[in-house]
Amino acid sequence: MSFNTFGHLFRFTSFGESHGAAIGCVVDGCPPRIPLKREDIQRELDRRRPGQSRFTTQRQEPDAVKIMSGVFTDEQSGEQVTTGTPIMLMIENVDQRSKDYSDIKDKYRPGHAGYTYDAKYGIHDYRGGGRASARETAARVAAAAIARKIVPGLTVRGALVQMGPHKIDRSRWDWNEIGKNPFFCPDAKQAKFFEEYLDGVRKSGSSCGAVIEVLAEGVPAGLGAPVYAKLDGDLASALMGINAVKGVEIGDGFATAAMSGIENADEMRMGNDNKPLFLSNHAGGILGGISTGQAIVARFAVKPTSSILTPRKTVDRYGRDTEVVTKGRHDPCVGIRAVPIGEAMVACVLADHYLMHRGQVGEGTAWPFKPGA
Ligand SMILES: Cc1cc2nc3c(=O)[nH]c(=O)nc-3n(C[C@H](O)[C@H](O)[C@H](O)COP(=O)(O)O)c2cc1C
C-alpha cells in the first residue's frame, strides 16, 4: 500500500495498524538544532489519548512515545536537539482486544472502510479497522509536536463548536474552558449540556457527529502559492485526510455564498507595526492561496461513528446479505478526539509551507515598497 507520506520539505511517513505491535512515524526534513524532548511529544499525544473520560472509547492506550533517532545533546546548551536526520517516533499498542472483532470479521460495518479496503487490496486486517483505524492519527499528532516548533511564534489551537445539531454560543467562547471539560469545548454551559446529550445518544445505541474549529495564530504573510500549492487547498486536503471528516471550510466557508460582496470584503488599513491591518477576517487568513498574516481559521465536520450497537443491514466478504452489530469499544462521537488531530494537521501543513516559502523566497520581501523604487 503506497501513499503513507505527508508533506514536501517537512515530511513524515506513518506506519502501523490498530491491533499491530506498534504505530509511529519517521519525520524527515526537520531543521537541525531545534530543542526536542520526549515530553514535548507526549504532552500532545496525551490530549488525543483514548480512555480519558466516559465519552470516548474505553481502550486504555498509554500512547507512550519513544524517540528512536534524530536527536542529540547540544554541546553549547546541554539540551536535547534535533540533528536534521530522520526522527523516528514509536508508540507501542498495548490494549488491543482483537476478540471484540471476531464476530464481525467477515461483515462490513456500514460507514466503515472494510468494503472499500477489500475491494482495493483483497486483504483486510479487520481488527479495529487495521490501517483504516484512527489509531494511525496518533502518529500525526506526534509528528505535529515537532511541526509546531518549526514556525517561530506559531500557536495552533482547536475547539469543538458543535455536537450533533447543537452549536456552542460563541459569545461564551473561553479558551481556558477547553482543558476543563471532556469535549475541548470553549463554552462551559454547552459542555454541561453535551454530557447529557451524549449519554442519551449512546444509550439509544447510536452515535453523533461534530464540528471542530482550528485557529492558527502567528502565521507570517506569504505562506502558500497561487496555483497548485494553495495554502487553503493543502489545509483542506490535510483535514479531509482525517478519518471520518466529511467537510472542511476556511474562514466563513460555505456562509460566504449567502454574503454580499460588501459584507465579505476584509477591508484594510495601515497598522502601527508597518503591516496591513485587516478590519475583519472572513477570508480565514488566506487570500489567493497565500497567508495574509491574520489568524488562519479552518473548520471541519466529522460524521457520526459508524460502529454502533443498533443492528444494521450489510453484506459479508462472500457476497451474502446479513446484519451487523458492533460491540467493542468505540467513541460515541469521534469528533471529540478529532480536535488535537485537526490541530496536528494544520501545524504540519504550516511547517511544510514555512520551509517551502523560505526555500523559495528566503526572508521574503521588504513590504511596504518605496513608491517608484
Ligand atoms: C479520533 C477518531 C476515532 C475514531 N474511532 C472510531 C471508532 O471507534 N469506531 C468507528 O467505527 N469509527 C471510528 N473512527 C472513524 C473511522 O476511522 C472512519 O469512519 C473509517 O475509517 C471510514 O472512513 P471515512 O469515515 O473517512 O470514510 C474514528 C475517527 C477518529 C477521527
The ligand as an SDF file (V2000), in Angstrom:
LIG
                    3D

 31 33  0  0  0  0  0  0  0  0999 V2000
  -10.3440   10.0060   16.7460 C   0  0  0  0  0  0  0  0  0  0  0  0
  -11.1580    9.0920   15.8990 C   0  0  0  0  0  0  0  0  0  0  0  0
  -11.5980    7.8860   16.4290 C   0  0  0  0  0  0  0  0  0  0  0  0
  -12.3610    7.0190   15.6630 C   0  0  0  0  0  0  0  0  0  0  0  0
  -12.8570    5.8830   16.2510 N   0  0  0  0  0  0  0  0  0  0  0  0
  -13.7520    5.1350   15.5860 C   0  0  0  0  0  0  0  0  0  0  0  0
  -14.4010    4.0590   16.2340 C   0  0  0  0  0  0  0  0  0  0  0  0
  -14.1750    3.7810   17.4180 O   0  0  0  0  0  0  0  0  0  0  0  0
  -15.2920    3.3170   15.5130 N   0  0  0  0  0  0  0  0  0  0  0  0
  -15.5940    3.6330   14.2140 C   0  0  0  0  0  0  0  0  0  0  0  0
  -16.4180    2.9600   13.6100 O   0  0  0  0  0  0  0  0  0  0  0  0
  -15.0020    4.6450   13.5700 N   0  0  0  0  0  0  0  0  0  0  0  0
  -14.0820    5.4020   14.2310 C   0  0  0  0  0  0  0  0  0  0  0  0
  -13.4910    6.4600   13.5910 N   0  0  0  0  0  0  0  0  0  0  0  0
  -13.8150    6.7520   12.1750 C   0  0  0  0  0  0  0  0  0  0  0  0
  -13.2950    5.7080   11.1970 C   0  0  0  0  0  0  0  0  0  0  0  0
  -11.8860    5.5570   11.3020 O   0  0  0  0  0  0  0  0  0  0  0  0
  -13.6940    6.1120    9.7790 C   0  0  0  0  0  0  0  0  0  0  0  0
  -15.0240    6.4850    9.7390 O   0  0  0  0  0  0  0  0  0  0  0  0
  -13.4980    4.9480    8.8120 C   0  0  0  0  0  0  0  0  0  0  0  0
  -12.1250    4.6820    8.6580 O   0  0  0  0  0  0  0  0  0  0  0  0
  -14.1180    5.2260    7.4070 C   0  0  0  0  0  0  0  0  0  0  0  0
  -13.5160    6.3310    6.8310 O   0  0  0  0  0  0  0  0  0  0  0  0
  -14.3150    7.6670    6.4640 P   0  0  0  0  0  0  0  0  0  0  0  0
  -15.3400    7.8700    7.5170 O   0  0  0  0  0  0  0  0  0  0  0  0
  -13.2550    8.7430    6.5000 O   0  0  0  0  0  0  0  0  0  0  0  0
  -14.9250    7.4880    5.1090 O   0  0  0  0  0  0  0  0  0  0  0  0
  -12.6770    7.3440   14.3190 C   0  0  0  0  0  0  0  0  0  0  0  0
  -12.2240    8.5510   13.7750 C   0  0  0  0  0  0  0  0  0  0  0  0
  -11.4810    9.4320   14.5460 C   0  0  0  0  0  0  0  0  0  0  0  0
  -11.0250   10.7240   13.9560 C   0  0  0  0  0  0  0  0  0  0  0  0
  1  2  1  0
  2  3  1  0
  2 30  2  0
  3  4  2  0
  4  5  1  0
  4 28  1  0
  5  6  2  0
  6  7  1  0
  6 13  1  0
  7  8  2  0
  7  9  1  0
  9 10  1  0
 10 11  2  0
 10 12  1  0
 12 13  2  0
 13 14  1  0
 14 15  1  0
 14 28  1  0
 15 16  1  0
 16 17  1  0
 16 18  1  0
 18 19  1  0
 18 20  1  0
 20 21  1  0
 20 22  1  0
 22 23  1  0
 23 24  1  0
 24 25  2  0
 24 26  1  0
 24 27  1  0
 28 29  2  0
 29 30  1  0
 30 31  1  0
M  END
$$$$
